[in-house]
Amino acid sequence: MLVLGRNYGQEIIMTVGDETIIVKTIEMTGRQVKLGITASQNVRIDRKEIHDAIMETGFNPEANTVKPTVIRIGERLPGELMRRKPQ
């Protein structure tokens, strides 16, 4: 692991292939640091806990596999009996 110290307003620049990622210290309050990250839209940036959840569940928010949940009045809902068929 590379460990770098930065003061307020200083930047770290990373280059991966053709992509350049710039990380800048925006604010430091006590033990909390706010970072500003500049990268192209091709670079996915997640907090670690979000990344871990994606890896664990296999959920890919970019896949756009969410189906609309439109239920017409009278249609069968999971666990319920159909009361009446839609007209």
CORHUUR-V102615 format. One record per residue. N is the residue number from 1. RES is the residue in one small letter. SS is DSSP state (h for helix, s for strand, l for the rest). Layout:
BEGIN
n=[N/N]
res=[RES/RES]
ss=[SS/SS]
END
This chain:
BEGIN
n=[1/2/3/4/5/6/7/8/9/10/11/12/13/14/15/16/17/18/19/20/21/22/23/24/25/26/27/28/29/30/31/32/33/34/35/36/37/38/39/40/41/42/43/44/45/46/47/48/49/50/51/52/53/54/55/56/57/58/59/60/61/62/63/64/65/66/67/68/69/70/71/72/73/74/75/76/77/78/79/80/81/82/83/84/85/86/87]
res=[m/l/v/l/g/r/n/y/g/q/e/i/i/m/t/v/g/d/e/t/i/i/v/k/t/i/e/m/t/g/r/q/v/k/l/g/i/t/a/s/q/n/v/r/i/d/r/k/e/i/h/d/a/i/m/e/t/g/f/n/p/e/a/n/t/v/k/p/t/v/i/r/i/g/e/r/l/p/g/e/l/m/r/r/k/p/q]
ss=[l/l/l/l/l/l/l/l/l/l/s/s/s/s/s/s/l/l/s/s/s/s/s/s/s/s/s/s/s/l/l/s/s/s/s/s/s/s/l/l/l/l/l/l/l/l/l/h/h/h/h/h/h/h/h/h/h/l/l/l/h/h/h/l/l/l/l/l/l/l/l/l/l/l/l/l/l/l/l/l/l/l/l/l/l/l/l]
END
